[in-house]
Amino acid sequence: MSNVYINNIQKFMPNEPVDNKNIEEYLGYIGGKKSKAKNIVLRSNGIKRRFYVLEKGTQKPLFTNAQLCSNAINKLIDENFSLKDIECLACGTTSPDQLMPGHTLMVQGELGISGIETISASGICLSGINALKYIYYGIKAGDLTKAVSCGSEASSPILCARNFTEESNHQLEELEKNAGIAFEKDFLRWMLSDGAGAMRVENKANKDKLSLKIEFIDVLSYAGEMPVCMYSGLEILENNSIKSWRAYEQEEVMKKSLLSVRQDVKLLNENIVEYTVIKPLIEIIKKRQINPEQYDYFLPHYSSTYFRDKLYEGLKKANFEIPFDKWFTNLITHGNTGSASMYIMLEELFNSGNLKRGQKILCYIPESGRFSTAFMSLEVV
C-alpha cells in the first residue's frame, strides 16, 4: 500500500480581520441594540479576532463558501503542481451555499476543471477531516496519486441579526452564573468564523522541502448512544423525538427559525470530553500502540478556551497527558472555523519554519453534532 503525504497546505481568510469591538458592525444589531450577551460569551471563548465573508455595515456576502475554497486551492499552485494535476477533489463543510448540488461540485465549477473524481463530505467539524480521509484511503489503495482536500466555513450569513430574536433577561442571568450555559442560537453567534484551508496530498513526499506523512486518521462516532447536540434544520420535540424542517409549512420554518444553528450547551458541557477525548482515545491507544512522549506537537480543535483545561483533564484521564508547551492552536487569532479549523492550524504550523524532520504531530477534531471525534497522527519527513 502507498504512503500518503501532505505536501502543501494553504488557507484563505476573507476580508480584513474583525476584532471583538466590531463584530456587530458586520453581523448587525438584533433589535437595533448592542448585545448584552456578547461580552460574556467572548470572555469565555477567548477569541480576539475572526474573519467574515460579510461586508461591513451591509451584511452582504462578498464571497461564497465555494469561492473561499477555490481561493485556498489556487494558492496550492506552484512549480510542482497545477490544477490539471488534481485527480480527486474532496471538500467538507458545515455551511454549503446550497442544498443541491454537492458543495465540491460548486468548488470544481469555480476552479474550472473537469474530468476528475469528487466527493462532498457533509456534517459539522468532522466534515473537513472526513474529506481528507477519503483521499487518504484513495492514495493508500493506489487508486490516486495526486489529490486536493479542503475544509471551509461561511457561517456569518447565518449569524446575521435578521435571523435572531432579542435576548431575554432570564437568559442573561443564566449566562452570567455559568459561562458554559448560553442560548441555543445566540451562543454560537459569537463563536463561529469564516475561512478555508486546502491540502495537496500525494503518494510521494516533496523532494526539496518538508512533507507531512499521514500515519493514521481514526474517526469514531457515538451517535448510537448519544442524542443530537448541535443541529440545524430540525426541531427536538418534548418527547425527544426529532421532526425535520421539511415536515413543517414554510411559514412555520421561518417562525421557528428551524434553519438556524442551535446547540444544547448543557449536553455539550456534560459529554464533550468523555465522548470525544476519553472513550475514543483509550480505544485508539490500544489499537495504535501510541504514547504521548512520541508527539512534539498537539493540535486541538476546540470552540472556546473555556474547554482548554477540560480537554487537558480528559487527556490525563485517558492516561495520555500532553503538556501545554506542546499545544499549538490559533483559535484566538482566527476564530472557530469549524471544519476548516484543523486545516488553518496546520497551515500556520506547516509554513512556520519551525518543523523538523522526525517530529510528530497529533491532531484532535471533535464534533458535537451527535458526539463524534477524530485523531490524526502526522510525521514530519
LUMTORVO-41576 format. One record per residue (C-alpha): x, y, z. Coordinates in steps of 0.5 Angstrom, whole numbers, plus 500, padded with zeros to 3 digits. Each point is the difference from the previous one (the first is absolute). Layout:
REM residues N
XYZ
...
//
This chain:
REM residues 381
500500500
502507498
503505506
496507500
503506500
497508501
505504496
497507501
495503504
497507498
494504503
495506498
497504505
495505497
501508501
503503506
500497507
495502504
501502508
495499505
498507500
498500493
496493500
493503500
502505494
501494496
494496503
495505501
497502507
494496502
494505501
505505499
503500506
507497502
500493503
501499508
502493499
506501495
505502505
498495505
501495494
506503498
504500507
498492500
502498493
507505500
499501492
503507499
499501492
497496495
498500492
493501497
498500493
495506501
501507498
501505506
493503501
496497495
500492502
501499492
505494499
506501496
502493499
496494499
502493504
503497493
504507499
503499507
502493498
502502493
505506502
503495505
501495495
503504495
506502505
502493499
502501493
508500500
505498495
499493502
492500500
495503496
492499500
501495494
503495505
494499504
498493499
495501506
497506504
497499507
496505503
497500507
496506503
494501505
497506496
500499493
497505495
494496498
496493502
502498493
504498496
506498505
505505502
506497497
497501493
499507501
507501502
502496494
496505496
504506503
506496498
498499493
503493500
497494497
500492500
502499507
497496506
497504505
496499507
497504505
500499507
494503504
500500507
503505505
507501503
502493497
498501493
507503498
504494503
495495497
501503493
508500502
499492502
496499493
506502497
505496505
496494498
501501492
507501500
501495506
497495495
504502494
494503496
502507501
507504499
498507501
494503503
498506504
496500506
496506503
496503506
496506501
495504503
496506498
496501507
499507500
494501495
496495505
502504506
497507498
496504504
494498496
500493502
500501507
495503506
502504506
503498506
496499506
502502507
499493502
505497495
505506502
499498507
502492499
506502496
503505505
499494505
503495496
505501494
498493497
493502499
497504495
494501495
500494495
501505494
503507503
505496503
503498493
499507497
507502504
503493499
501499492
504503495
501499492
506497497
503495495
506495500
503496495
505494500
504497494
500493501
504495496
504493500
507503500
503505505
503506498
507499497
503507503
495502506
497497506
493496499
495497505
500493500
493497502
501495505
492499501
494503500
495497505
493502501
495498505
492501501
496499506
493502496
497493502
500502507
500508501
495505498
500506495
504505503
502505494
495501495
496504494
494498496
496496505
496501507
501496506
493499503
499499507
500492500
507501497
498498493
502503494
496504495
503502493
499507498
497497493
494498505
498507501
497505496
504506497
498505505
501495506
507499497
501508501
497501506
503494504
507502497
501493498
506501495
504504505
505496504
499498507
504497506
498496506
505503504
499496507
500494496
507502497
503502506
498494504
502495494
505503495
506498504
498493501
498498493
505504496
506499504
500495506
496494497
503500493
507502502
500494504
498496494
505503495
506499505
498492501
499500492
506504498
505499506
502507501
502504506
500508501
508500500
500499493
497506498
503507499
494504499
493499502
495504495
493500504
494503496
495503506
495505499
502504506
506501505
494498505
502493498
507500500
501498508
494495499
504497494
506499504
497497505
497495495
507498498
502499507
494495501
502496493
507500503
502504494
503506503
503505496
503507503
497506498
507502497
499495494
493503499
499504493
494504498
498506497
492501503
502507503
502503493
496496495
494498504
496494500
499498492
497493501
502495495
506505498
503501507
505494499
502502493
501507502
504498507
504495495
502505495
503505505
504495503
502497494
502506497
503503506
507497499
500497507
499493498
506495500
501493496
497494505
496505504
493497501
493504501
494497503
493504498
494500503
493501497
494499504
492501497
494502505
495498495
499494503
507499503
505497495
507501500
507499496
507500502
505500494
508499501
505503496
507499499
505506497
504497494
//
